[in-house]
Amino acid sequence: FGAQLPPAHLLAPQRTSELVARGPAAMCGIFAYIGDREALALLVTALKRLEYRGYDSAGVGIYAPQQLKICKKVGKVANLEETAKSHPSLSGTSGIAHTRWATHGKPSDVNSHPHTTADVKIAVVHNGVIENYATLKRQLASKGYVFVSETDTELLAHLVQDIKKQMPEVDWAQVVALALQLVEGAYGVVFLFEDEPDLLIGARKGSPLILGVGAGEYMLASDASAIIEHTQDVVYLRDGELVELKRSGYKIRDLNKVAQALKAEGSPRGDGTPNDNPIVRLEMSLEQIEKAGYPHFMLKEIMDQPNALRNAMRGRLARGANSWQIKLGGLEKVPEGVGNNAQSPLDRMTNAKRIIIAACGTSAHSGLIAKYAMESLAELPVEVEYASEFRYRRPLIFPEDVVIAISQSGETADTLEAIRIAKESQALTIGIVNVVGSSIARHTDAGVYLHAGPEIGVASTKAFTGQVMAVLLVALQLAIQRNTISQEQLDSYCDALDGIPDRIEQWLEPLDKQTKFIAKYFRLASNALFCGCGVMFPVALEGALKLKEISYIHAEGFSAAEVKHGPQTLIRNFIPVVCIAMKSDPAYQAVKEHVSEFREKDAAVIVLTDEGNDDFKGVASFVIHCPASKLEFEPLFAAVPLQLLSYYIADMRGCSIDQ
């Protein structure tokens, strides 16, 4: 999976029957701890690490002497922290914590996690959505269980308690497994029990859960950023697995096997063989998830893009004595045990009749750039699908096809489902992800890691340019293997690509000042339009997404050639219109004419163009000059000022940029 290969198990295809979490529930955060240290401070600090995910309430549950103590509060983690100070009983060495994004029930103290049984003997935190919660809730209510919240999560605590009452001889792990067999939907859960102070039970189905292995202590979290300050040794739970944590150790088992064995035996025996999930080292450090003096993670990550791009190329772009080579280790290994005529994933891609890219949001925009590069350089037909549409329309896929899944986190729900569908059709699946060991990395046949480092800000920046760099490397390698470009052309492209990180690094300081200045004029805008042609069209889409994502300004991206087919009616006095007009673009003259038309309508036009190009002097309100490069590479430059512009506009509007 790239030049810096993780252990082999991360590359092997795993189970793909993943029912995945969708929507705002994926924003929630989980942390749990069991060990010898006071849990409260650890839980609160972990929740602060997870704040970037977006949330509306937070809570903790701790095993205090002889009983479970719960504290939860609507609003920020700081509210919870302040409230917890007045509860000295929140003292213990095991506990669970959660940040919630409301899906079932409005943000409130009572709807916050953890949720408990009426007697507060079982507590649970949960990410995901229980699709059949209404049916289960009615069944439990008919037995006399009283629900105090509007959430789907509360029923998990009551359901586990109900099964335990029916089967008192069965241990908690088996009870939880049976309960989760009744649940339809997606979950990452952790349970805490009053009568078992030395036990936490976690499980996942479609929502990530990571086990942190420390010295005499263990943690569970939905995100590695909550674990890294305690340990770099982690175990990635696979889909459908359950983990028991005790201070003496942990045991991971297949959730379905635990439940099925119990049903077959009719007794607590035969509860399934422990799984052999290996411990791996996290490829991040505490320093990487700190702001390093920047006011926001987003700004830090924008400024870190030169390093992120170098990391994406490291070990892959190799200069020989007289020529360049591209090495994509994650795509070049021939699978074991598939016969003498087996091809590497790269060879299969080279000979493919069609490539399909499935992605969501920002990753879909990098997929559109990949389409442009692969079709123009390698002459391969490429289709780009929103994974959320792909999974529901059941597209025609053939064994000769290649499906590329692009995702920063490697946990994007709809993209995981697209992989499952592709595998059903026996297509080759390739992952392009940032997070090592993520579900997409495990479920695809091969792939490329970005090595961009942790992306904490909610708006993707360095992962986007890292994705673009990765797909450009793949496109160039396919082109040379398909003989659609010569070695001389490859050398020219690689020379240009190799210099991009340094050129962006030199440009960032003056660009930062310019975009901050421009942002002052547009901070009060209520609408904005972005346009570009060809490979710059997805950059326009990405610029619009960034602005609306963090500043809450309505923004739309259009193909510049399509502006006259409707969007032109939206252009009026003072509306910001961002046009990307590079001279290398075949549609440059048409875009130039559009800019003049926009000014005639008194729009406030911001033009991104090549350094040294004065065509827009006196026409555009502002001109941002970008370093010139190969046409296919120019999105790497054009994306950066749009990120900075969005950042400063959001900052001047007082928005919560990182959340």
C-alpha positions as CSV (number, residue, x, y, z in Angstrom):
1,F,0.0,0.0,0.0
2,G,2.7,2.5,-1.1
3,A,6.4,2.9,-0.7
4,Q,6.3,2.6,3.1
5,L,4.6,-0.7,3.4
6,P,2.7,-1.6,6.6
7,P,2.5,-5.3,7.8
8,A,1.2,-7.7,5.2
9,H,-2.2,-8.2,7.0
10,L,-3.1,-4.6,6.2
11,L,-2.9,-5.3,2.5
12,A,-4.8,-8.6,2.6
13,P,-8.4,-8.5,1.5
14,Q,-10.7,-9.0,4.5
15,R,-14.4,-9.6,5.0
16,T,-16.4,-7.1,3.0
17,S,-20.0,-7.7,4.2
18,E,-19.9,-4.4,6.0
19,L,-23.1,-2.6,6.9
20,V,-21.8,0.9,7.3
21,A,-22.7,3.9,9.4
22,R,-23.9,6.9,7.4
23,G,-24.7,10.6,8.1
24,P,-24.0,12.7,11.2
25,A,-23.6,9.6,13.5
26,A,-20.2,9.1,11.9
27,M,-19.1,12.4,13.5
28,C,-19.5,11.1,17.1
29,G,-16.4,10.2,19.2
30,I,-15.7,7.3,21.7
31,F,-13.0,6.8,24.2
32,A,-12.8,4.2,27.0
33,Y,-10.1,3.5,29.6
34,I,-9.2,0.7,32.0
35,G,-6.0,0.7,34.0
36,D,-4.6,2.1,37.2
37,R,-4.8,5.9,36.6
38,E,-7.6,8.2,37.5
39,A,-10.0,7.9,34.5
40,L,-11.8,11.3,34.5
41,A,-8.9,13.5,33.4
42,L,-8.0,10.9,30.7
43,L,-11.5,10.8,29.4
44,V,-11.9,14.5,29.2
45,T,-8.6,15.0,27.5
46,A,-9.5,12.3,25.0
47,L,-12.8,14.0,24.2
48,K,-10.9,17.3,23.5
49,R,-8.8,15.3,21.0
50,L,-12.0,14.3,19.3
51,E,-13.6,17.7,19.2
52,Y,-12.6,18.2,15.6
53,R,-15.1,15.6,14.5
54,G,-18.1,17.9,15.3
55,Y,-20.5,17.3,18.2
56,D,-23.3,18.9,20.3
57,S,-22.9,17.3,23.7
58,A,-20.4,15.2,25.7
59,G,-20.5,12.8,28.6
60,V,-18.5,10.4,30.8
61,G,-19.3,7.3,32.8
62,I,-16.9,6.0,35.5
63,Y,-16.9,3.0,37.7
64,A,-16.6,4.7,41.1
65,P,-16.5,2.6,44.3
66,Q,-19.4,0.2,44.2
67,Q,-21.4,2.0,41.5
68,L,-21.4,3.7,38.1
69,K,-21.3,7.5,38.0
70,I,-22.5,9.4,35.0
71,C,-21.9,13.0,34.0
72,K,-23.0,14.5,30.7
73,K,-23.7,18.0,29.4
74,V,-25.0,19.6,26.2
75,G,-22.5,21.9,24.5
76,K,-18.7,21.8,24.4
77,V,-16.4,19.5,26.3
78,A,-15.4,22.5,28.4
79,N,-19.0,22.5,29.8
80,L,-18.7,18.9,30.8
81,E,-15.3,19.5,32.3
82,E,-16.7,22.4,34.4
83,T,-19.7,20.4,35.5
84,A,-17.5,17.4,36.5
85,K,-15.5,19.5,38.9
86,S,-18.5,19.7,41.2
87,H,-18.9,15.9,41.2
88,P,-16.0,14.5,43.4
89,S,-17.7,11.1,43.2
90,L,-16.4,10.8,39.6
91,S,-13.3,9.0,40.8
92,G,-12.3,5.6,39.4
93,T,-9.8,3.9,37.1
94,S,-12.2,2.7,34.4
95,G,-14.7,4.6,32.4
96,I,-16.3,5.5,29.0
97,A,-16.7,8.8,27.3
98,H,-18.5,10.2,24.2
99,T,-19.1,13.2,22.0
100,R,-22.5,13.1,20.4
101,W,-23.8,14.6,17.1
102,A,-27.6,14.4,17.4
103,T,-29.4,12.0,15.1
104,H,-32.3,10.7,17.3
105,G,-33.5,13.4,19.6
106,K,-32.4,17.0,20.0
107,P,-29.1,18.0,21.7
108,S,-29.8,17.9,25.4
109,D,-28.3,16.6,28.7
110,V,-30.6,13.6,28.8
111,N,-30.0,12.6,25.2
112,S,-26.2,12.8,25.6
113,H,-24.1,9.6,26.1
114,P,-23.4,7.5,28.1
115,H,-26.9,5.9,28.4
116,T,-27.8,3.6,31.2
117,T,-30.4,1.2,32.5
118,A,-32.9,2.5,35.0
119,D,-30.8,1.1,37.9
120,V,-27.6,2.5,36.4
121,K,-26.0,-0.9,36.5
122,I,-25.1,-0.9,32.7
123,A,-23.7,2.1,30.8
124,V,-23.1,2.3,27.1
125,V,-21.6,4.7,24.5
126,H,-22.4,4.2,20.8
127,N,-21.5,5.6,17.4
128,G,-23.7,4.7,14.4
129,V,-27.4,4.2,13.8
130,I,-29.7,1.4,15.0
131,E,-32.1,1.1,12.2
132,N,-34.7,-1.2,14.0
133,Y,-34.5,0.7,17.2
134,A,-38.3,1.6,17.1
135,T,-39.3,-2.0,17.0
136,L,-36.9,-3.1,19.7
137,K,-37.9,-0.1,21.8
138,R,-41.6,-1.2,21.6
139,Q,-40.8,-4.7,22.6
140,L,-38.7,-3.6,25.6
141,A,-41.4,-1.1,26.6
142,S,-44.0,-3.8,26.6
143,K,-41.9,-5.6,29.2
144,G,-41.9,-2.6,31.5
145,Y,-38.6,-1.0,30.5
146,V,-38.8,2.8,30.8
147,F,-37.0,5.0,28.3
148,V,-35.9,8.5,29.4
149,S,-34.2,9.7,26.2
150,E,-35.2,10.0,22.6
151,T,-32.1,8.2,21.3
152,D,-31.6,4.8,19.6
153,T,-28.6,4.1,21.9
154,E,-30.5,3.8,25.2
155,L,-32.2,0.6,24.1
156,L,-28.8,-1.1,23.9
157,A,-28.4,-0.8,27.7
158,H,-32.0,-2.1,28.3
159,L,-31.6,-4.9,25.7
160,V,-28.4,-6.2,27.3
161,Q,-30.0,-6.1,30.7
162,D,-33.1,-8.0,29.5
163,I,-31.0,-10.8,28.0
164,K,-28.9,-11.0,31.1
165,K,-32.1,-11.4,33.2
166,Q,-33.1,-14.3,30.9
167,M,-29.7,-15.9,31.0
168,P,-28.0,-15.0,34.3
169,E,-25.4,-17.8,33.9
170,V,-24.0,-16.3,30.7
171,D,-21.1,-13.9,30.9
172,W,-21.3,-10.3,29.8
173,A,-19.4,-10.8,26.5
174,Q,-21.9,-13.5,25.4
175,V,-24.8,-11.4,26.5
176,V,-23.6,-8.4,24.5
177,A,-23.0,-10.6,21.5
178,L,-26.6,-11.9,21.6
179,A,-28.0,-8.4,22.0
180,L,-26.0,-7.1,19.0
181,Q,-27.3,-10.0,16.9
182,L,-30.8,-8.5,17.3
183,V,-29.6,-5.1,16.2
184,E,-29.9,-3.9,12.6
185,G,-27.7,-1.0,11.6
186,A,-24.2,0.2,12.4
187,Y,-22.4,0.6,15.7
188,G,-19.2,1.1,17.5
189,V,-20.1,0.5,21.2
190,V,-18.4,0.2,24.6
191,F,-20.2,-1.2,27.7
192,L,-19.4,-0.6,31.3
193,F,-20.9,-2.8,34.1
194,E,-21.4,-2.1,37.8
195,D,-21.0,-5.7,38.9
196,E,-17.8,-6.2,36.8
197,P,-15.4,-3.3,37.7
198,D,-12.6,-5.0,35.9
199,L,-14.3,-5.3,32.5
200,L,-15.1,-3.2,29.4
201,I,-16.7,-4.7,26.4
202,G,-16.4,-3.1,22.9
203,A,-17.7,-4.2,19.5
204,R,-17.9,-2.7,16.0
205,K,-20.0,-3.2,12.9
206,G,-19.5,-0.5,10.3
207,S,-18.2,2.1,12.7
208,P,-14.4,2.1,13.6
209,L,-13.1,1.1,16.9
210,I,-9.4,0.9,17.8
211,L,-7.8,-0.8,20.8
212,G,-4.8,0.9,22.4
213,V,-2.4,-1.4,24.2
214,G,-0.4,0.3,27.0
215,A,1.6,-0.8,30.0
216,G,-1.0,-2.4,32.3
217,E,-3.7,-0.3,30.7
218,Y,-6.0,-0.4,27.7
219,M,-8.1,2.0,25.7
220,L,-10.8,1.9,23.1
221,A,-11.4,4.8,20.8
222,S,-13.1,5.7,17.5
223,D,-10.1,7.7,16.4
224,A,-6.3,7.2,16.9
225,S,-5.9,10.8,17.9
226,A,-7.5,10.0,21.3
227,I,-4.9,7.2,22.0
228,I,-1.6,8.5,20.7
229,E,-0.5,10.3,23.8
230,H,-0.8,7.1,25.8
231,T,0.5,4.5,23.4
232,Q,1.5,3.9,19.7
233,D,0.6,0.2,19.9
234,V,-2.9,-0.4,18.6
235,V,-5.1,-3.2,17.3
236,Y,-7.6,-2.4,14.6
237,L,-10.8,-4.2,15.4
238,R,-12.3,-5.8,12.2
239,D,-15.9,-5.5,11.3
240,G,-18.1,-7.8,13.4
241,E,-15.6,-8.3,16.2
242,L,-16.0,-8.0,20.0
243,V,-13.3,-7.2,22.5
244,E,-13.1,-7.8,26.2
245,L,-10.8,-5.6,28.2
246,K,-9.5,-6.3,31.6
247,R,-6.5,-4.9,33.4
248,S,-4.8,-8.2,33.0
249,G,-5.2,-8.3,29.2
250,Y,-7.7,-8.4,26.3
251,K,-9.4,-10.9,24.1
252,I,-10.9,-10.3,20.6
253,R,-13.5,-12.7,19.2
254,D,-15.8,-12.9,16.3
255,L,-19.1,-11.5,17.5
256,N,-21.3,-13.8,15.4
257,K,-19.4,-16.9,16.4
258,V,-19.7,-16.0,20.1
259,A,-23.5,-15.7,19.7
260,Q,-23.9,-18.7,17.4
261,A,-21.9,-21.0,19.7
262,L,-24.0,-20.0,22.6
263,K,-27.2,-20.7,20.8
264,A,-25.9,-24.1,19.6
265,E,-24.6,-25.2,22.9
266,G,-27.4,-23.7,25.0
267,S,-24.8,-23.0,27.7
268,P,-22.0,-20.6,28.4
269,R,-19.4,-23.0,26.8
270,G,-18.1,-22.9,23.3
271,D,-17.9,-19.1,23.1
272,G,-15.5,-18.9,20.1
273,T,-11.8,-18.9,19.6
274,P,-10.0,-15.6,20.1
275,N,-9.0,-13.8,17.0
276,D,-5.3,-13.1,16.2
277,N,-5.5,-9.4,15.4
278,P,-1.9,-8.2,15.4
279,I,-0.6,-5.1,17.3
280,V,0.6,-2.4,14.9
281,R,2.4,0.9,15.5
282,L,0.6,4.1,14.8
283,E,2.2,6.3,12.1
284,M,1.6,9.5,14.0
285,S,3.0,11.4,17.0
286,L,1.5,13.7,19.6
287,E,3.2,16.6,18.0
288,Q,1.3,16.0,14.8
289,I,-2.1,16.3,16.5
290,E,-1.1,19.6,18.3
291,K,-1.7,23.0,16.6
292,A,2.1,23.9,16.8
293,G,1.3,27.6,17.4
294,Y,-1.3,28.0,14.7
295,P,-4.8,29.2,15.8
296,H,-6.5,26.4,14.0
297,F,-5.7,22.9,12.8
298,M,-6.9,23.8,9.3
299,L,-4.3,26.6,8.9
300,K,-1.6,24.3,10.2
301,E,-2.6,21.6,7.7
302,I,-2.7,24.1,4.8
303,M,0.8,25.2,5.7
304,D,2.0,21.6,6.1
305,Q,1.1,20.7,2.5
306,P,4.6,20.9,1.1
307,N,5.8,18.3,3.6
308,A,2.7,16.2,3.0
309,L,3.4,16.2,-0.8
310,R,7.0,15.3,-0.2
311,N,5.8,12.3,1.9
312,A,3.4,11.3,-0.8
313,M,6.3,11.1,-3.3
314,R,9.0,9.7,-1.0
315,G,10.2,6.3,-2.2
316,R,7.9,6.5,-5.2
317,L,9.5,9.1,-7.4
318,A,13.0,7.9,-8.1
319,R,15.7,9.7,-10.1
320,G,18.1,7.4,-11.9
321,A,21.4,8.3,-13.6
322,N,19.6,9.4,-16.7
323,S,15.9,9.1,-16.2
324,W,13.1,9.0,-13.7
325,Q,11.1,6.0,-12.4
326,I,7.9,5.7,-10.5
327,K,7.7,2.9,-7.9
328,L,4.3,2.1,-6.4
329,G,5.0,-0.8,-4.1
330,G,1.4,-1.3,-3.0
331,L,0.4,-1.9,-6.6
332,E,3.3,-4.0,-7.8
333,K,3.2,-7.1,-5.6
334,V,1.7,-10.2,-7.3
335,P,-0.8,-11.8,-5.0
336,E,0.2,-15.1,-3.5
337,G,-1.5,-18.4,-4.3
338,V,-3.3,-17.4,-7.5
339,G,-1.3,-19.3,-10.1
340,N,1.7,-18.8,-12.4
341,N,-0.1,-16.4,-14.7
342,A,-1.1,-14.0,-11.9
343,Q,-0.7,-10.3,-12.6
344,S,0.1,-7.6,-10.2
345,P,-2.6,-5.1,-9.5
346,L,-0.7,-2.5,-11.5
347,D,-0.6,-4.9,-14.5
348,R,-4.3,-5.5,-14.2
349,M,-4.9,-1.7,-14.1
350,T,-2.7,-1.3,-17.2
351,N,-4.8,-3.8,-19.1
352,A,-8.2,-2.8,-17.7
353,K,-11.0,-1.8,-20.1
354,R,-12.4,0.6,-17.6
355,I,-11.6,2.3,-14.3
356,I,-14.3,3.4,-11.9
357,I,-13.5,5.8,-9.1
358,A,-15.9,5.8,-6.1
359,A,-15.5,8.5,-3.5
360,C,-17.4,11.1,-1.5
361,G,-17.0,14.9,-1.0
362,T,-13.5,16.2,-1.3
363,S,-12.2,12.7,-2.4
364,A,-14.7,12.7,-5.3
365,H,-13.1,16.0,-6.5
366,S,-9.7,14.4,-6.4
367,G,-11.3,11.5,-8.3
368,L,-12.4,13.9,-11.1
369,I,-8.8,15.1,-11.4
370,A,-7.7,11.5,-11.6
371,K,-10.2,10.9,-14.4
372,Y,-8.7,13.9,-16.3
373,A,-5.1,12.7,-15.8
374,M,-5.7,9.0,-16.5
375,E,-7.6,9.7,-19.7
376,S,-5.3,12.3,-21.0
377,L,-2.0,10.6,-20.0
378,A,-2.8,6.9,-20.0
379,E,-5.7,7.0,-22.5
380,L,-7.8,4.8,-20.1
381,P,-11.5,5.3,-19.9
382,V,-12.4,6.5,-16.3
383,E,-15.8,7.0,-14.6
384,V,-16.2,8.8,-11.4
385,E,-19.1,8.0,-9.1
386,Y,-20.3,9.5,-5.8
387,A,-20.1,6.4,-3.6
388,S,-23.4,7.3,-2.0
389,E,-25.1,7.0,-5.5
390,F,-23.0,4.1,-6.6
391,R,-24.2,1.8,-3.8
392,Y,-27.9,2.4,-4.4
393,R,-28.1,2.3,-8.2
394,R,-26.3,-1.1,-8.4
395,P,-24.1,-0.3,-11.4
396,L,-22.9,-2.7,-14.0
397,I,-19.4,-3.9,-13.0
398,F,-17.4,-6.6,-14.8
399,P,-14.4,-8.7,-13.6
400,E,-12.2,-6.7,-16.1
401,D,-13.0,-3.4,-14.4
402,V,-10.9,-1.7,-11.7
403,V,-12.7,0.1,-8.9
404,I,-10.6,2.7,-7.1
405,A,-11.9,3.9,-3.7
406,I,-10.5,7.2,-2.5
407,S,-10.9,8.3,1.2
408,Q,-8.9,10.3,3.7
409,S,-10.0,8.3,6.7
410,G,-10.4,5.0,5.0
411,E,-13.6,4.6,6.9
412,T,-16.1,6.4,4.6
413,A,-19.3,4.4,4.9
414,D,-20.6,4.7,1.3
415,T,-17.2,4.1,-0.1
416,L,-16.8,0.9,1.9
417,E,-20.1,-0.3,0.5
418,A,-18.9,0.5,-3.0
419,I,-15.9,-1.8,-2.4
420,R,-18.2,-4.6,-1.3
421,I,-20.3,-4.2,-4.5
422,A,-17.2,-4.2,-6.6
423,K,-15.9,-7.4,-5.0
424,E,-19.2,-9.1,-5.5
425,S,-18.6,-8.6,-9.3
426,Q,-15.0,-9.8,-8.9
427,A,-13.5,-6.5,-10.0
428,L,-10.1,-5.5,-8.8
429,T,-10.4,-3.0,-5.9
430,I,-7.7,-0.4,-5.2
431,G,-7.7,1.9,-2.1
432,I,-6.1,5.4,-2.0
433,V,-6.3,6.3,1.7
434,N,-4.4,8.3,4.3
435,V,-5.0,6.3,7.5
436,V,-2.9,3.2,7.8
437,G,-4.8,0.1,8.8
438,S,-8.2,1.6,8.0
439,S,-11.1,-0.5,6.8
440,I,-10.6,0.5,3.1
441,A,-6.9,-0.4,3.4
442,R,-7.9,-3.8,4.7
443,H,-10.8,-4.5,2.4
444,T,-9.2,-3.6,-1.0
445,D,-6.9,-5.8,-3.0
446,A,-4.1,-3.3,-3.1
447,G,-3.5,0.5,-2.9
448,V,-1.5,3.6,-2.1
449,Y,-1.2,5.3,1.2
450,L,-0.9,9.1,1.2
451,H,1.4,9.4,4.2
452,A,0.0,13.0,4.7
453,G,-0.1,12.6,8.5
454,P,-3.2,13.1,10.7
455,E,-5.7,15.5,9.4
456,I,-7.5,17.0,12.4
457,G,-9.4,19.9,10.8
458,V,-12.8,18.9,9.7
459,A,-12.2,20.5,6.2
460,S,-9.8,18.3,4.2
461,T,-6.8,20.3,2.9
462,K,-3.5,18.4,2.8
463,A,-5.3,15.1,2.3
464,F,-6.9,16.5,-0.9
465,T,-3.6,17.6,-2.4
466,G,-2.1,14.3,-1.2
467,Q,-4.8,12.4,-3.0
468,V,-4.2,14.5,-6.2
469,M,-0.4,13.7,-5.9
470,A,-1.2,10.0,-5.5
471,V,-3.5,9.7,-8.5
472,L,-1.0,11.7,-10.6
473,L,1.7,9.2,-9.8
474,V,-0.6,6.3,-10.7
475,A,-1.7,8.1,-13.9
476,L,1.9,8.6,-15.0
477,Q,2.9,5.0,-14.2
478,L,-0.1,3.7,-16.2
479,A,0.9,6.0,-19.1
480,I,4.4,4.7,-19.3
481,Q,3.3,1.1,-19.0
482,R,0.7,1.6,-21.7
483,N,3.2,3.3,-23.9
484,T,1.0,6.4,-24.2
485,I,3.9,8.7,-23.2
486,S,7.6,8.3,-23.9
487,Q,10.4,8.1,-21.3
488,E,11.4,11.6,-22.3
489,Q,7.9,12.8,-21.6
490,L,7.9,11.0,-18.3
491,D,11.2,12.6,-17.3
492,S,9.7,16.0,-18.1
493,Y,6.6,15.3,-16.0
494,C,8.6,14.0,-13.1
495,D,11.0,17.0,-13.1
496,A,7.9,19.2,-12.8
497,L,6.3,17.1,-10.1
498,D,9.4,16.8,-8.0
499,G,9.7,20.6,-7.7
500,I,6.1,21.3,-6.7
501,P,6.5,21.0,-2.9
502,D,9.4,23.5,-2.8
503,R,7.5,25.9,-5.1
504,I,4.4,25.8,-2.9
505,E,6.5,26.3,0.2
506,Q,8.1,29.4,-1.3
507,W,4.7,30.7,-2.3
508,L,2.8,30.2,0.9
509,E,4.0,33.3,2.8
510,P,3.0,35.9,0.2
511,L,-0.1,34.0,-0.7
512,D,-1.2,33.9,3.0
513,K,-1.0,37.7,3.2
514,Q,-2.8,38.2,-0.1
515,T,-5.7,35.8,0.7
516,K,-6.1,37.3,4.1
517,F,-6.4,40.8,2.6
518,I,-8.9,39.6,0.0
519,A,-11.0,37.8,2.6
520,K,-11.8,41.1,4.4
521,Y,-13.9,42.2,1.4
522,F,-15.9,39.0,1.2
523,R,-16.5,38.0,4.9
524,L,-20.1,39.3,4.8
525,A,-21.1,37.6,1.6
526,S,-24.1,35.3,1.6
527,N,-23.4,33.6,-1.7
528,A,-20.4,32.8,-3.8
529,L,-19.7,31.1,-7.2
530,F,-16.7,29.2,-8.4
531,C,-15.9,28.2,-11.9
532,G,-13.2,26.4,-13.9
533,C,-12.8,24.3,-17.0
534,G,-11.4,20.8,-17.6
535,V,-9.1,19.7,-14.8
536,M,-9.9,23.0,-13.0
537,F,-13.6,22.2,-12.8
538,P,-13.2,19.8,-9.8
539,V,-10.9,22.5,-8.2
540,A,-13.8,24.9,-8.5
541,L,-16.1,22.3,-6.9
542,E,-13.6,21.8,-4.1
543,G,-13.2,25.6,-3.5
544,A,-17.0,25.9,-3.2
545,L,-17.1,23.0,-0.8
546,K,-14.4,24.4,1.4
547,L,-16.1,27.8,1.7
548,K,-19.6,26.4,2.5
549,E,-18.1,23.8,4.8
550,I,-16.4,26.1,7.2
551,S,-17.9,29.6,6.7
552,Y,-21.6,28.5,6.1
553,I,-21.7,30.7,3.1
554,H,-23.8,29.3,0.3
555,A,-21.3,28.5,-2.5
556,E,-21.6,26.6,-5.8
557,G,-19.0,25.3,-8.2
558,F,-19.7,25.2,-12.0
559,S,-17.9,24.4,-15.2
560,A,-17.0,27.7,-16.7
561,A,-18.3,26.5,-20.0
562,E,-21.7,25.8,-18.4
563,V,-22.1,29.2,-16.7
564,K,-24.2,30.5,-19.6
565,H,-26.6,27.6,-19.1
566,G,-28.3,28.9,-16.0
567,P,-25.7,30.0,-13.4
568,Q,-25.2,33.3,-15.2
569,T,-28.6,34.4,-13.9
570,L,-27.2,34.3,-10.3
571,I,-24.5,36.8,-11.0
572,R,-25.3,40.3,-9.8
573,N,-23.8,43.3,-7.9
574,F,-21.0,42.4,-5.6
575,I,-21.5,38.6,-5.6
576,P,-18.0,37.0,-5.3
577,V,-17.2,34.9,-8.4
578,V,-13.9,32.9,-8.3
579,C,-12.6,32.0,-11.8
580,I,-9.7,29.7,-12.4
581,A,-8.1,30.7,-15.7
582,M,-4.8,29.1,-16.5
583,K,-3.2,29.8,-19.9
584,S,-2.5,26.1,-20.4
585,D,-6.2,25.4,-20.2
586,P,-7.6,24.7,-23.7
587,A,-10.7,26.7,-22.7
588,Y,-8.7,29.7,-21.5
589,Q,-10.1,32.2,-24.0
590,A,-13.6,31.2,-23.2
591,V,-13.0,31.6,-19.5
592,K,-11.4,35.0,-20.2
593,E,-14.5,36.1,-22.0
594,H,-16.7,35.0,-19.0
595,V,-14.6,37.0,-16.6
596,S,-15.4,40.1,-18.7
597,E,-19.1,39.3,-18.7
598,F,-19.1,38.9,-14.9
599,R,-17.5,42.3,-14.5
600,E,-20.1,43.8,-16.7
601,K,-22.7,42.5,-14.3
602,D,-20.7,44.2,-11.4
603,A,-19.7,40.9,-9.8
604,A,-16.6,40.9,-7.6
605,V,-14.4,38.7,-9.6
606,I,-11.4,36.9,-8.2
607,V,-9.2,35.3,-10.8
608,L,-6.6,32.6,-10.3
609,T,-4.1,32.5,-13.2
610,D,-0.5,31.9,-14.1
611,E,2.3,34.0,-12.7
612,G,3.2,36.8,-15.1
613,N,-0.2,36.8,-16.8
614,D,-1.6,40.4,-16.9
615,D,-4.6,39.6,-19.0
616,F,-7.0,40.3,-16.1
617,K,-5.4,43.5,-14.8
618,G,-8.1,46.2,-14.6
619,V,-10.8,43.6,-15.3
620,A,-10.9,41.4,-12.2
621,S,-11.3,42.8,-8.7
622,F,-8.4,40.6,-7.4
623,V,-5.9,38.4,-9.3
624,I,-4.0,35.6,-7.5
625,H,-1.0,34.5,-9.5
626,C,-0.2,30.8,-9.2
627,P,3.1,29.1,-10.1
628,A,2.9,27.7,-13.7
629,S,3.3,24.0,-14.2
630,K,2.1,21.1,-16.4
631,L,-1.7,21.4,-17.0
632,E,-2.4,18.1,-15.1
633,F,-0.4,19.4,-12.1
634,E,-1.9,22.9,-11.8
635,P,-4.7,21.7,-9.4
636,L,-2.0,21.2,-6.8
637,F,-1.3,25.0,-6.9
638,A,-4.9,26.3,-7.5
639,A,-6.3,24.4,-4.5
640,V,-4.1,26.2,-2.0
641,P,-5.4,29.8,-2.4
642,L,-9.0,28.6,-2.3
643,Q,-8.3,26.8,1.0
644,L,-6.7,29.9,2.5
645,L,-9.5,32.2,1.2
646,S,-12.1,29.9,2.8
647,Y,-10.1,29.7,6.1
648,Y,-9.7,33.5,6.5
649,I,-13.3,34.3,5.5
650,A,-14.5,31.7,8.1
651,D,-12.2,33.1,10.7
652,M,-13.3,36.6,10.2
653,R,-16.9,35.4,10.5
654,G,-16.1,33.8,13.9
655,C,-16.9,30.3,12.7
656,S,-15.8,27.1,14.5
657,I,-13.3,26.2,11.8
658,D,-12.0,22.9,13.1
659,Q,-15.4,21.5,14.0
